[in-house]
Every structure is written in C-alpha cells, then in structure tokens.
Amino acid sequence: MSLPTCPFCGAGTVERVGQWGGQIITAQWRCQACNTYFEALREDFDDPVPADPRHERRP
C-alpha cells in the first residue's frame, strides 16, 4: 500500500488518524508538514497501517 501525499502542500509525510472517512472507501489522514487533515481513498481494506491510537475517539 502506498501512502497518499498531502493534497494541500504535496508532502509525503502523512499519518493515518482514522480508519474510516466520510465514506467507507476513504480513510482520514493528517499531513505532518502543514498539519492539515484530509481524506483519501483506501487502496487496501486489510488495514496494514493502523490509525494512530492517540487520535481515536472514544465514547
């Protein structure tokens, strides 16, 4: 699985912060360069890059 690049600044230093985005085929990402959050299409549903647990919401 290739990591997405930031759609705002083009940096490749991103981390996944949510397993699911607004649609089931997207995941939530954060750019470490410009600190922008964005959604990108998921390429693989086996979850090889788990979301950072510090960003997971708990009820």
Secondary structure, 3 states (H helix, E strand, C coil): CCCCCCCCCCCCCEEEEECCCCCCCEEEEEECCCCCEEEEECCCCCCCCCCCHHHCCCC
